[in-house]
Amino acid sequence: MDSERLLRPSETCRILGVSYSTLRRWISEGHIKAIRTVGGKYRIPYSEVERLLGLKPEVKEVRAVIYARVSSADQRNDLERQTQYLFQYCATKGYRVVEILTDIASGLNTERRVLRRLFDLVTNRSVDVVVVAYKDRLTRFGFEYLEYFFRKFGVRIEVAFGEEPKDAMQELVEDMIAIIASFAGKLYGMRSHKKKRLIEGFRKLVEEVSHD
């Protein structure tokens, strides 16, 4: 009750449409609970006024969008598991799911059509929370920038899990190879033998480290 809004008798009378003498009688008869201040003044909890008016405290609806992503088509089962878990997660939290977005693309891909749909929902203020399994389901790099941008529209990102499991390491390796391939292509040309050697050298290094 400490944090509950307390009304003066005059405010209470105005809302309930009763006189002060009626309010005093209701207090003395126990029909409405009141709090006495140190100075002996009455203060009426707002919940008591709602009870007499037959009102329920307004609960703000939380609109959620689920975003799930995998990097390749052969991971569709994982994509389905993500969406099922996240839907249950939202139900537990009491969120109303307004849309479920599923993506099959690299976390480095900046041309994701589904991700753009998510941006539309955020900028149109059609959602309150974006729910993802892991941070890098949205993006491999720059998650904090997305968080900052979404907050500007009153939207928060909620991560259901913490760090990605170890079996997701292969996807990270593929993303790293994609980055190396992109830079090597700019340095040596897309069809250069140096580019191919660099990529193969990186793959071999990863294999050696993973077996240590």
C-alpha contacts under 8 A as a table, 3 or more apart, distances in Angstrom:
res1	aa1	res2	aa2	distance
1	M	4	E	4.98
1	M	45	P	7.93
4	E	45	P	6.68
4	E	46	Y	7.14
5	R	45	P	6.09
5	R	46	Y	5.67
6	L	43	R	5.70
6	L	44	I	5.35
6	L	45	P	4.56
6	L	46	Y	5.79
7	L	11	E	6.02
7	L	12	T	6.17
7	L	43	R	5.44
7	L	44	I	5.02
7	L	45	P	6.22
7	L	46	Y	6.40
8	R	11	E	5.31
8	R	12	T	6.28
8	R	42	Y	6.86
8	R	43	R	5.21
8	R	44	I	6.50
9	P	12	T	4.96
9	P	13	C	6.06
9	P	20	Y	7.14
9	P	23	L	7.65
9	P	42	Y	6.65
9	P	43	R	6.51
9	P	44	I	6.94
10	S	13	C	5.17
10	S	14	R	6.24
10	S	20	Y	7.25
11	E	14	R	5.17
11	E	15	I	6.26
12	T	15	I	5.27
12	T	16	L	6.08
12	T	44	I	7.21
12	T	49	V	7.11
13	C	16	L	5.22
13	C	17	G	5.51
13	C	18	V	5.03
13	C	19	S	5.92
13	C	20	Y	6.28
13	C	23	L	6.90
14	R	17	G	5.09
14	R	18	V	6.87
15	I	49	V	7.92
16	L	49	V	7.30
16	L	53	L	7.34
18	V	22	T	6.30
18	V	23	L	6.85
19	S	22	T	5.24
19	S	23	L	6.38
20	Y	23	L	5.01
20	Y	24	R	6.19
21	S	24	R	5.06
21	S	25	R	6.22
22	T	25	R	5.05
22	T	26	W	6.18
23	L	26	W	5.07
23	L	27	I	6.22
24	R	27	I	5.12
24	R	28	S	6.24
25	R	28	S	5.12
25	R	29	E	6.05
26	W	29	E	5.13
26	W	30	G	6.00
26	W	31	H	4.92
26	W	32	I	5.81
27	I	30	G	5.13
27	I	31	H	6.02
27	I	32	I	5.25
27	I	33	K	6.25
27	I	34	A	6.60
28	S	31	H	7.77
29	E	32	I	7.96
30	G	33	K	6.43
32	I	48	E	6.43
33	K	44	I	6.72
33	K	45	P	7.50
33	K	48	E	6.69
34	A	42	Y	6.22
34	A	43	R	5.69
34	A	44	I	4.69
34	A	45	P	6.79
35	I	42	Y	5.65
35	I	43	R	5.08
35	I	44	I	6.18
35	I	45	P	7.68
36	R	39	G	7.76
36	R	40	G	5.48
36	R	41	K	5.48
36	R	42	Y	4.87
36	R	43	R	6.32
37	T	40	G	5.10
37	T	41	K	5.21
37	T	42	Y	6.46
37	T	43	R	7.20
38	V	41	K	7.45
44	I	48	E	6.99
44	I	49	V	7.72
45	P	48	E	5.51
45	P	49	V	7.09
46	Y	49	V	5.14
46	Y	50	E	6.34
47	S	50	E	4.98
47	S	51	R	6.12
47	S	57	P	7.77
48	E	51	R	5.00
48	E	52	L	6.36
49	V	52	L	5.24
49	V	53	L	6.19
50	E	53	L	5.04
50	E	54	G	5.90
50	E	55	L	4.79
50	E	56	K	6.45
50	E	57	P	7.40
51	R	54	G	5.03
51	R	55	L	6.03
51	R	56	K	7.46
52	L	55	L	7.67
61	E	95	Y	7.15
61	E	96	R	7.25
62	V	94	G	7.60
62	V	95	Y	5.11
62	V	96	R	6.10
62	V	127	V	7.82
62	V	128	D	5.95
62	V	129	V	7.30
63	R	95	Y	5.94
63	R	96	R	5.00
63	R	97	V	5.97
63	R	98	V	6.20
63	R	126	S	7.65
63	R	127	V	5.03
63	R	128	D	5.12
63	R	129	V	6.44
64	A	90	C	7.49
64	A	95	Y	5.98
64	A	96	R	5.79
64	A	97	V	4.69
64	A	98	V	5.90
64	A	99	E	7.36
64	A	127	V	5.76
64	A	128	D	5.95
64	A	129	V	4.88
64	A	130	V	5.81
64	A	131	V	6.85
65	V	97	V	5.68
65	V	98	V	5.76
65	V	99	E	5.03
65	V	100	I	5.83
65	V	101	L	7.35
65	V	127	V	6.64
65	V	129	V	6.52
65	V	130	V	5.07
65	V	131	V	6.21
66	I	83	T	7.24
66	I	86	L	6.79
66	I	87	F	7.39
66	I	97	V	7.24
66	I	99	E	6.49
66	I	100	I	4.72
66	I	101	L	5.87
66	I	130	V	6.03
66	I	131	V	4.96
66	I	132	V	6.26
67	Y	83	T	7.84
67	Y	100	I	6.25
67	Y	101	L	4.78
67	Y	102	T	5.93
67	Y	103	D	7.77
67	Y	118	L	7.99
67	Y	130	V	7.01
67	Y	131	V	6.25
67	Y	132	V	5.45
67	Y	137	R	7.71
67	Y	138	L	7.50
68	A	79	L	6.50
68	A	82	Q	6.20
68	A	83	T	6.21
68	A	100	I	7.98
68	A	101	L	6.29
68	A	102	T	4.89
68	A	103	D	6.26
68	A	132	V	6.22
68	A	133	A	7.10
68	A	137	R	6.45
68	A	138	L	7.98
69	R	79	L	6.35
69	R	102	T	5.72
69	R	103	D	4.55
69	R	104	I	5.74
69	R	105	A	7.05
69	R	137	R	5.48
69	R	138	L	7.49
70	V	73	A	7.76
70	V	75	Q	6.28
70	V	76	R	7.45
70	V	78	D	7.41
70	V	79	L	6.11
70	V	103	D	6.46
70	V	104	I	5.08
70	V	105	A	6.28
70	V	106	S	7.32
70	V	137	R	7.48
71	S	75	Q	7.36
71	S	104	I	5.28
71	S	105	A	4.53
71	S	106	S	4.74
71	S	107	G	7.18
71	S	171	E	7.06
72	S	75	Q	5.73
72	S	76	R	7.73
72	S	104	I	5.70
72	S	105	A	6.33
72	S	106	S	7.72
73	A	76	R	5.72
73	A	104	I	6.43
74	D	77	N	7.76
75	Q	78	D	5.32
75	Q	79	L	6.42
76	R	79	L	4.85
76	R	80	E	6.25
77	N	80	E	5.12
77	N	81	R	6.27
78	D	81	R	4.98
78	D	82	Q	6.13
79	L	82	Q	5.12
79	L	83	T	6.38
79	L	102	T	7.34
80	E	83	T	5.26
80	E	84	Q	6.18
81	R	84	Q	5.17
81	R	85	Y	6.09
82	Q	85	Y	5.33
82	Q	86	L	6.06
82	Q	133	A	6.79
83	T	86	L	5.13
83	T	87	F	5.99
83	T	100	I	7.56
83	T	102	T	7.85
84	Q	87	F	5.21
84	Q	88	Q	6.35
85	Y	88	Q	5.18
85	Y	89	Y	6.06
86	L	89	Y	4.76
86	L	90	C	6.16
86	L	131	V	7.14
86	L	132	V	7.21
86	L	133	A	7.01
86	L	160	A	7.45
87	F	90	C	5.19
87	F	91	A	6.29
87	F	97	V	7.52
88	Q	91	A	4.99
88	Q	92	T	6.19
89	Y	92	T	5.21
89	Y	93	K	6.37
89	Y	160	A	7.58
90	C	93	K	5.01
90	C	94	G	6.09
90	C	95	Y	5.05
90	C	96	R	7.20
90	C	97	V	7.10
90	C	131	V	7.99
91	A	94	G	5.01
91	A	95	Y	5.87
91	A	96	R	7.39
92	T	95	Y	7.69
97	V	100	I	7.34
98	V	127	V	7.57
101	L	114	V	6.61
101	L	118	L	7.65
102	T	114	V	7.13
103	D	112	R	7.90
103	D	114	V	6.20
103	D	115	L	7.82
105	A	109	N	6.73
105	A	112	R	7.21
106	S	109	N	5.29
106	S	175	D	7.09
107	G	136	D	6.73
107	G	137	R	6.63
107	G	138	L	6.70
107	G	139	T	4.79
107	G	140	R	4.88
107	G	175	D	7.52
108	L	139	T	6.46
108	L	140	R	5.82
108	L	141	F	7.46
108	L	175	D	6.83
109	N	112	R	6.21
112	R	115	L	5.24
112	R	116	R	6.41
113	R	116	R	5.10
113	R	117	R	6.43
114	V	117	R	4.98
114	V	118	L	6.49
115	L	118	L	4.99
115	L	119	F	6.41
115	L	138	L	7.83
116	R	119	F	4.92
116	R	120	D	6.30
117	R	120	D	5.03
117	R	121	L	6.43
118	L	121	L	5.15
118	L	122	V	6.31
119	F	122	V	5.08
119	F	123	T	6.05
120	D	123	T	5.27
120	D	124	N	5.90
121	L	124	N	5.27
121	L	125	R	6.22
121	L	126	S	5.17
121	L	127	V	6.25
122	V	125	R	5.12
122	V	126	S	6.18
122	V	127	V	6.05
122	V	128	D	7.97
122	V	150	F	6.63
122	V	153	F	6.62
122	V	155	V	6.77
123	T	126	S	7.72
123	T	150	F	7.92
123	T	153	F	6.28
125	R	128	D	7.42
125	R	153	F	6.43
125	R	154	G	7.62
125	R	155	V	7.86
127	V	130	V	7.54
127	V	155	V	6.84
128	D	154	G	6.70
128	D	155	V	4.78
128	D	156	R	6.64
129	V	155	V	5.31
129	V	156	R	4.92
129	V	157	I	5.72
129	V	158	E	6.72
130	V	155	V	7.26
130	V	156	R	6.29
130	V	157	I	4.73
130	V	158	E	5.99
131	V	157	I	6.04
131	V	158	E	4.87
131	V	159	V	6.01
131	V	160	A	6.96
132	V	135	K	6.93
132	V	137	R	6.67
132	V	138	L	7.46
132	V	157	I	7.56
132	V	158	E	6.40
132	V	159	V	5.14
132	V	160	A	6.15
133	A	137	R	6.92
133	A	159	V	5.60
133	A	160	A	4.93
133	A	161	F	5.49
134	Y	137	R	5.52
134	Y	138	L	7.91
134	Y	159	V	5.64
134	Y	160	A	6.71
134	Y	161	F	5.69
134	Y	162	G	6.36
134	Y	163	E	6.63
134	Y	164	E	6.27
135	K	138	L	6.14
135	K	139	T	7.07
135	K	140	R	7.84
135	K	143	F	6.78
135	K	159	V	6.36
135	K	162	G	7.93
135	K	163	E	7.88
136	D	139	T	4.64
136	D	140	R	4.62
136	D	141	F	7.24
136	D	143	F	7.26
137	R	140	R	7.22
138	L	143	F	7.33
139	T	142	G	6.74
139	T	143	F	6.09
140	R	143	F	7.38
142	G	145	Y	5.38
142	G	146	L	6.84
143	F	146	L	5.26
143	F	147	E	6.31
144	E	147	E	4.95
144	E	148	Y	6.18
145	Y	148	Y	5.10
145	Y	149	F	6.14
146	L	149	F	5.02
146	L	150	F	6.01
147	E	150	F	5.29
147	E	151	R	6.17
147	E	156	R	6.84
147	E	157	I	6.45
148	Y	151	R	5.26
148	Y	152	K	6.70
149	F	152	K	5.40
149	F	153	F	7.39
150	F	153	F	5.45
150	F	154	G	6.64
150	F	155	V	5.12
150	F	156	R	6.32
150	F	157	I	7.75
151	R	154	G	4.80
151	R	155	V	4.97
151	R	156	R	5.82
152	K	155	V	7.33
159	V	162	G	6.96
161	F	164	E	7.68
164	E	168	A	6.42
165	P	168	A	5.71
165	P	169	M	7.74
166	K	169	M	5.57
167	D	170	Q	6.89
168	A	171	E	5.59
168	A	172	L	6.81
169	M	172	L	5.07
169	M	173	V	6.28
170	Q	173	V	5.03
170	Q	174	E	6.27
171	E	174	E	5.09
171	E	175	D	6.24
172	L	175	D	5.06
172	L	176	M	6.22
173	V	176	M	5.04
173	V	177	I	6.18
173	V	206	V	7.89
174	E	177	I	5.01
174	E	178	A	6.18
175	D	178	A	4.98
175	D	179	I	6.37
176	M	179	I	5.09
176	M	180	I	6.29
177	I	180	I	5.04
177	I	181	A	5.98
177	I	199	I	6.72
177	I	202	F	7.50
177	I	203	R	7.73
178	A	181	A	5.05
178	A	182	S	6.15
179	I	182	S	5.16
179	I	183	F	6.37
180	I	183	F	5.27
180	I	184	A	5.86
180	I	199	I	6.87
181	A	184	A	5.06
181	A	185	G	5.89
181	A	195	K	6.94
181	A	199	I	6.52
182	S	185	G	5.19
182	S	186	K	6.51
183	F	186	K	5.17
183	F	187	L	6.27
184	A	187	L	4.99
184	A	188	Y	5.81
184	A	189	G	7.19
184	A	190	M	7.64
184	A	194	K	7.98
184	A	195	K	5.23
184	A	198	L	7.54
185	G	188	Y	5.38
185	G	189	G	4.50
185	G	190	M	4.32
185	G	191	R	7.49
185	G	192	S	7.51
185	G	195	K	6.27
186	K	189	G	5.60
186	K	190	M	7.10
188	Y	192	S	5.72
188	Y	194	K	6.57
188	Y	195	K	6.18
189	G	192	S	5.27
189	G	195	K	7.39
190	M	195	K	7.25
191	R	195	K	7.27
191	R	196	K	7.88
192	S	195	K	5.28
192	S	196	K	6.72
193	H	196	K	5.09
193	H	197	R	6.18
194	K	197	R	5.08
194	K	198	L	6.09
195	K	198	L	5.15
195	K	199	I	6.32
196	K	199	I	5.22
196	K	200	E	6.13
197	R	200	E	5.13
197	R	201	G	5.89
198	L	201	G	5.05
198	L	202	F	6.25
199	I	202	F	5.13
199	I	203	R	6.30
200	E	203	R	5.05
200	E	204	K	6.19
201	G	204	K	5.16
201	G	205	L	6.18
202	F	205	L	5.00
202	F	206	V	6.23
203	R	206	V	5.19
203	R	207	E	6.33
204	K	207	E	5.12
204	K	208	E	6.24
205	L	208	E	5.13
205	L	209	V	6.19
206	V	209	V	5.16
206	V	210	S	6.04
207	E	210	S	5.17
207	E	211	H	6.38
208	E	211	H	5.35
208	E	212	D	6.50
209	V	212	D	5.23
